[in-house]
Structures are given as structure tokens and as C-alpha cells.
Amino acid sequence: MTTARSHLPIRHLLLALAVVAVWGTNFVVIRVALDELPPLLFATLRFCFALLPAALFIRRPAVSWRALAAYGVLIGFGQFGLLYIAMNGYISPGLASLVVQSQVFFTIGLAMAFRGERVRPFQLLALVIATVGIAIIVEHGGSSATPFGLILVLLAAASWGAGNHVAKASATNMLAFVVWASLFSIPPLLIGSLLMEGWPRIAVALADAGPKAWSAVLWQSVGNTMFGYAAWGWLLARHPAATVAPIAMLVPVFGMGASALLLGEPLPGWKLAAAALVIGGLAINVLWPLATRLPGFPWRRGAVS
């Protein structure tokens, strides 16, 4: 049961930070694995390991097969398949970790379209600020963010947003939902790998993949999926979403920091400015509703809140 606490105990805060650290540094892991594995094959392996052996121990959630299939395709091929292709030479890990957070705005847009939710002024402000940040990336990205790479990551973010819509309407146990939805992620990724990468390339990659590549696959499936979703779901079950959700804004901070530290990705002024704008837009979207509950907030009872 969710508690009424407005803050996290230190152990729970450390757990939340561990999750966002795993999710953020995951972009570096992806980039390292792509040196040995073609992107769609890598994504296929990720979801194979997410499905098995976990599905043997975790019961299928009480949701429709249609919901599992929709989520599996959207998150499997739509989000991670496109993201891996983009990161295979078309966008840097740090910028990918930043741009993909635009899923927040796609999620809001889909909620407006399918559930009749109204957009609020602070959400428009947040979108405009984040869009300016992405425009800076378009202007200055060069080889670190090609137009093709940016389009792919934005499509991945849109797929993530659509997947969020499916999950919100269906899932109660997110870990079980993700594990069983992986059953439907695998076929389109495998077919895409066979068509786009070809069996000869797949066979060579599987034969030559070393401990680094297989460790990355396990990090994706066990660390990023199993640990990440299980721990995040555990925290959301014990604390208000408004207390836990803002911590996720640190994902691109970890992503860009890890990419700079471990891969030597440069952080020029334009990139830091773009990051500040995108994260600032996310912060307004998440924190504005919390601020309106504080005594003395100027628009506490106004339409803006």
C-alpha cells in the first residue's frame, strides 16, 4: 500500500538512485555492445533473456494477450530496436539518453488523444522549453547527432510513450507485464534482424561475441529490465508517485556523465545548454503540480495548476 510519506527514507532513496544510475549508464553499455553485435540482433537477445528463465517463475499477469502483444511490439521493436539502430553510429549515447526522455511529452499527447485529458499551460511551457533544447541538438549535433539518428530516437520515444499508454491501461504488476510482453518483442526483432542484418552477419556475430557483449546483454535484461522495473515498482508501491517520479529526471544526467567519463564523449557548451533545457522542461512537467500544492504558491487555485 502506498504510504503518505512525502520523502524517501535514505535506503529507499539510494535504491531509487541505483535504478536511475543503471538506466542512465545503460546507454554506455548499449554503445559498447554494438561494437560486437548488430543492433536488432542485440535487441532480440535482450528480450530473449528478459523472457527466459523469468517467465518460468513469474506468473503471467491478469491482462489480455492483446495488451501484452501491443506493449511487446511497441517497446521491443519500436523503442529499443530503433534506439539501438540510432546508437549504431548515428547519435552519441549521452544525447540519446537525453532525447529519448521526450517520451514524457508523447505520453501526454496520447493521453489527450485517447483518454480525453486536457493539456495544461505548464505542460505547454514544458514542451516548448524541451523543444528548444532538441532544436539546439539539431543545429549543432553534427556527427554526434545526425538527423537520421534524431528521427529514430524521437520515434523510439514515441513508441515508449505509446507503450506507457498500454501499460497504464493494463498493468498492475509491471515486472510480470514486462517479462511476458517480451514474448511478443522477440519475433519482430528477430525477423527485422534476419531481413536487415542477414543470417551470415548474425552467425558471425554470435560466434565472435565475447564476454563484453554477453555481459551487456545480461545487463540489459537482468539489470535494466528485471532489477530496474522490479525496484521501481517496489518503490511506487510504497510511496506516492509524485515522490518517486522526479528522480527519473536524473537518467540523462547519468547517461551524459557516464558517456563523457567512460567513452570520452565531449560536453561542449551547446550540449550542456540543450541538456539544461530538455531536463528543465521535464522538471516543469513533473514538479509544477507538486509546487501548486504548497501554501503560498501564486497560482495554487488557478487554471495553471
N, C-alpha and C positions, 0 to 999 in steps of 0.2 A: 504494500500500500504506500502511495506517495505521502511523504511527511510534509509538515508545514514549514520546515526549515527554509530560511531564505539564504543560507550559506552552507557550504560543504565542509564537513569535518576534514581535517588535514589528510587523513588516509584516503578519503574519497576524492579529494582534490588531486592528490598525487596519482590516483588511478585514472582520473579524467585526463590529466596531463600526459600520462603514459599512452593513453589511447590516441590523443591528437598527435603525440610525437611519432607513434607508429604510422598513423595515417599520413602525416606530413613527410617523414623520411621515406615513406613508401615510394615516392616519385623518384628518388635516387636509386632505389632498388630496381624499379622498372627499367630505368635507363641502363643500369649495369647488365641486367638480364638480356636486354635487346641486343647486346654485343654478340650473344651466342644463340639466341632463339628468335625466329621470325615472330612478329607481333601477334598474329592471330593464333599461331601455334602456342605461344606463351600464354595467351588468354585462355585457350582451350585447356591447357594443363592446369592453370589456376583453378578453374571451376571443376575440373575432374577431382582435384584434391580437396576442394571445398565440399564436394558431394560425398565422396567416399574417403575414409570409412564412416564419416559423421552420420550419414543417413541410416546406418545400421544401428545407431544408438539413440538418435533423436527422432521422435515420432513426427510424422507429417502433421503440420498444423491444420487446424479445422477451417480451412479455406478452400475455395474451389480450385480445381486444376487450371481453369482459365486464368485466375489471378496469378497462380504460380507461373504459368507459361508467359503471361504478359510481362511480369516482373523479370523473369529469367532472360527473355529476349532483350528487353529494354536495358537492363543493367549489364548483361553479358556482352552481347554484340554492340548494342547502342552506346553504352557508356565506356566499358573497358576495351572493347575491340577497337573503337575509333580512337580512344585515348592512346592506346599502345601504338597504333599506326602513326598518330601525330607525333608521338615522342620518339619515333624511329627516324630522327633526323630533321623533323620539321618544326619542333618547338622545344625549348630547353625545359628541363624538369622543374626549375623554380617557377617559370612563367606558366607552365601547365598547371602546377598546383594552385596558382593564383586565379587563372582564367576559368578553370572548371568550377570555382566557387560561385560563378554566375548561375549555377543550378538553383540557387535560392530564388532568383527572380523568375526563372522558368516555372518553378514550383508555384509561386504566387500567381503567375499568369494562368496556369492550368486550373488552379483553384477558382479563379474568377470565371473561367470559361465553362467549367463542368459543375461547380458547386455553387455558383452564383455569388461568390464572395466579392465584396466591393474593394476596389483599390483605395487606399487611404493616402492623403497628401504626403505623409512622411515616407511612405513606400515609393511614391514617385520621386521624391527628393533623393532617396537612397539609390534608386535605379539610375537617375541622371548622374550622380556622383560616380558610381561604379562604371557607367558607360564612358565617362570622360577618361577614367583610368585605362579602360580597354582601348580607347581611341589613341591614347599615348603609346600603348604597346604596338598598335597597328602602324603608327607613324614612325616609331624608332626601332621596331623589333628586328629588322634585318634577318640575318641567318638564325638568330635565337628565337624568332617567332615569325615564320613565314605566313603569308596569307592562307595557304593551304592548311598549315598546322593550326592556325587560329580558328578557321572554319570547322575543322574536325573537332577541336576541343569544345567549341561552342555547341556543336551538335551532340557531343558526349554529355555536356552539361544539360542540354535539353532532354536527352534520354534519361539522365539521372533525375531530373525534375518530374518527368512522366512516371518514372519508377516510384518516386516518392508518393505520387498521387495514388498509384495502385496499392502501395503498401499501406498508406494511411486508411484506405477504404477497406482493407482486407486483414492486415496482420495484427496479431496480438503478441505472439512470441516471435520477435524479429529474427533471432538466431535460427530457429527452425524454419522460418519462412525463407531466409537467405539460402540455407543449406538445400532445401528441397527445390527451390526455384533454380538452383544450379543445374538440375536435371534438364532444364529447358534452355540454359545458356550454352551448353556444350554442343548440340547439333548445329546451330547456325555458325558458331565459331569454327567448328571442325570443317564444315562444308566451305566456309569462306577461306580457311587456310588451304584446303585442297585446291580450290579454284584459283586463288590469288598467289599462293606461295608454291604450290605444286608438291607432289609426293617426293620427288628426288631431293628437294631442299629440306623437306620435313625429315626425311630419313637421315640425311647427313647431319642436321641439327641435333636430332635425338641421339645419334651415335657419338657426336663430338661434344655434347653438352657436359660441362664439368661440374664440380661441386658448387661453384659460384652460381651457375644458372639454376641448379636444382634447389639450392638454398633460397634463391629468390622466389622460386615457385612456392616453396613451403612458407616463406614469409608472406606472400600474397594470400595464400589460402588459410593458413593457420593463424598467423599474426594479424594480418589486416582484416580478414573476414571473421574467423572464429573468435579470436580474442577481442578484436575491436567491437564487433556488434554485440557480443555477449556482455562485455564490460559496460558498454554504453547503455545497453538495455537495462542492465542491473542498476546503474545509476539513475536512469529515468524512472525506474520503478520505485525508487526510494526518495527522490527529490523532485520538486517542481521542474518542468521542462525549462521554465524561464531561468532557473538557477544553473542548469547543466548546459543548455544550448549555446550560450555565448562563448563558452570555452572552445567550441569548434572553430571559432574565428582564428585561432592560433594555428590551424592546419597549414595555411600558406606561409605563415611565419617560419614554422619548422621546415616546410618544403623549400623555401628560398634559402634559408640559412644552411640547411644540410647540403643543398646543391652547391652553394658557394664554398662551404667548408670542405666537402668531400670530393666534389668534381671540378672545383675551380671556376664555377660559373660567375662571371663578373657581375657586380651590382652597381652600375653607373647611376647617376642621379635620376635619369628619366625612369629607370626601372623601379627605384625606390619611391618616386612620386606616384607612379602607376599603382604600386602596391598599396601605398597610403590611401589612394582614392578608392580602390576596389574594397579594401578592408574597411575603410571609413563608411562606404555605402552599406556594407554588410552590418557594420556596427549600428548604424542608424536604424536599419530594418529590425534588428534584434533588440536593441536597448531602448528605443523610443517608447514602446509600450510599457516597459518597466519604469521608465522615468516618469510617465504620466501618473503613476500610482503614488508618487512621492508627494508629501504635503508641500504646498507652495509652488508646485510646477505651474508655469504660466498658463498652459492650455490643458490643465488637468481634466476639465469637463467639456472641453471644446471638441469640435469635429475632428481636429487633427489627431487626437488620441484615439 
